[in-house]
Amino acid sequence: MINSSTELENLHVSPPDAKPVLPAVLPFVNEVACIDWEDGIKQVFDNTIDLVLTDPPYGMAYRSNRRKEKHKSIQNDTDLDWLGDWCKELKRVCKPEAHLYIFCSWHNIDVFKQTLGAYFNVKNILVWEKNNHGSGDLLGDYAPKYELIIFCSNGSKKLNGGRSSNVIKCAKMPTDNHPTEKPINLLRHLIEKSTNKGDLVLDTFAGSFSTARACKEIGRDFICFEVEPEYCRTAKNLLNGVSVSLF
Ligand SMILES: C[S@@+](CC[C@H](N)C(=O)[O-])C[C@H]1O[C@@H](n2cnc3c(N)ncnc32)[C@H](O)[C@@H]1O
């Protein structure tokens, strides 16, 4: 694992005659931060984040019935009143060349797109095609088999690797750590396309800390906020079990 303190100190190296105004180490890096994003993000310095990868409450009172174990409802999932303030804070903490991936449902993608578009360049909508479909109106509607990911750029950074499709096929997680747990392989793919080793990734709605686990596997630093203590307790164990890839 990379040495986060040393890496992050480098973020704040000033030219010899500039005033050193920032503390040496960013708070929350590579920790399970059990805190509301609105409080946590205030402590994140300006222009420090290389990638935002997050899966917010969709504002549609989501409640899963399919999982074996019933989970609580997602907190703050009844409206999107927070969206404007959230985008403003993301803009402040993102580096000028940062990328952003925001999971979203088709139900309110227009609101997300419009609000994000006021701050960032909305470049694409990626489709995550799942291996099987969810439940719902079995006879009166089409089976839901995808989720959307809004891809934004804060500058003109290029993607790593060869040309990748905007449709990504990936199996759902077989585990039941969180009602909307995202596949680590999918997250790893997005992180690898948009960051390099040692870069700093922000997830303001961490859930089971799947973004953090993906970051740890591939040597990226992370700041991840989650407001629900139960998920944070689970995440500590999950993160301890993640081994770091040597390649
Ligand atoms: C859609 S889930 C994220 C699931 C996650 N991607 C995963 O793979 O496990 C959204 C999460 O945001 C959390 N949340 C809601 N409001 C929050 C807030 N104000 N600050 C931090 N976390 C919040 C919820 O408790 C929920 O776990």
The ligand as an SDF file (V2000), in Angstrom:
LIG
                    3D

 27 29  0  0  0  0  0  0  0  0999 V2000
  -26.8290    4.1380   -3.1100 C   0  0  0  0  0  0  0  0  0  0  0  0
  -26.0520    3.8750   -1.5870 S   0  0  0  0  0  0  0  0  0  0  0  0
  -24.3420    3.5960   -1.9830 C   0  0  0  0  0  0  0  0  0  0  0  0
  -23.9930    2.1390   -2.1070 C   0  0  0  0  0  0  0  0  0  0  0  0
  -22.5300    1.9150   -2.4400 C   0  0  0  0  0  0  0  0  0  0  0  0
  -22.2220    2.3490   -3.7630 N   0  0  0  0  0  0  0  0  0  0  0  0
  -22.1200    0.4540   -2.3010 C   0  0  0  0  0  0  0  0  0  0  0  0
  -21.5980   -0.1240   -3.2850 O   0  0  0  0  0  0  0  0  0  0  0  0
  -22.2870   -0.1250   -1.2310 O   0  0  0  0  0  0  0  0  0  0  0  0
  -26.0280    5.4870   -0.9120 C   0  0  0  0  0  0  0  0  0  0  0  0
  -25.4700    5.5590    0.4900 C   0  0  0  0  0  0  0  0  0  0  0  0
  -25.4140    6.9450    0.8740 O   0  0  0  0  0  0  0  0  0  0  0  0
  -25.6320    7.0240    2.2770 C   0  0  0  0  0  0  0  0  0  0  0  0
  -26.0170    8.4120    2.5810 N   0  0  0  0  0  0  0  0  0  0  0  0
  -27.2200    9.0030    2.4330 C   0  0  0  0  0  0  0  0  0  0  0  0
  -27.1680   10.3000    2.8010 N   0  0  0  0  0  0  0  0  0  0  0  0
  -25.8740   10.5370    3.1590 C   0  0  0  0  0  0  0  0  0  0  0  0
  -25.1810   11.6930    3.6110 C   0  0  0  0  0  0  0  0  0  0  0  0
  -25.8220   12.8520    3.7690 N   0  0  0  0  0  0  0  0  0  0  0  0
  -23.8530   11.5900    3.8720 N   0  0  0  0  0  0  0  0  0  0  0  0
  -23.1990   10.3960    3.7230 C   0  0  0  0  0  0  0  0  0  0  0  0
  -23.8050    9.2590    3.3150 N   0  0  0  0  0  0  0  0  0  0  0  0
  -25.1230    9.3270    3.0160 C   0  0  0  0  0  0  0  0  0  0  0  0
  -26.7220    6.0020    2.5370 C   0  0  0  0  0  0  0  0  0  0  0  0
  -26.7170    5.5760    3.8970 O   0  0  0  0  0  0  0  0  0  0  0  0
  -26.3260    4.8890    1.5550 C   0  0  0  0  0  0  0  0  0  0  0  0
  -25.5550    3.8850    2.1960 O   0  0  0  0  0  0  0  0  0  0  0  0
  1  2  1  0
  2  3  1  0
  2 10  1  0
  3  4  1  0
  4  5  1  0
  5  6  1  0
  5  7  1  0
  7  8  2  0
  7  9  1  0
 10 11  1  0
 11 12  1  0
 11 26  1  0
 12 13  1  0
 13 14  1  0
 13 24  1  0
 14 15  1  0
 14 23  1  0
 15 16  2  0
 16 17  1  0
 17 18  1  0
 17 23  2  0
 18 19  1  0
 18 20  2  0
 20 21  1  0
 21 22  2  0
 22 23  1  0
 24 25  1  0
 24 26  1  0
 26 27  1  0
M  CHG  2   2   1   9  -1
M  END
$$$$
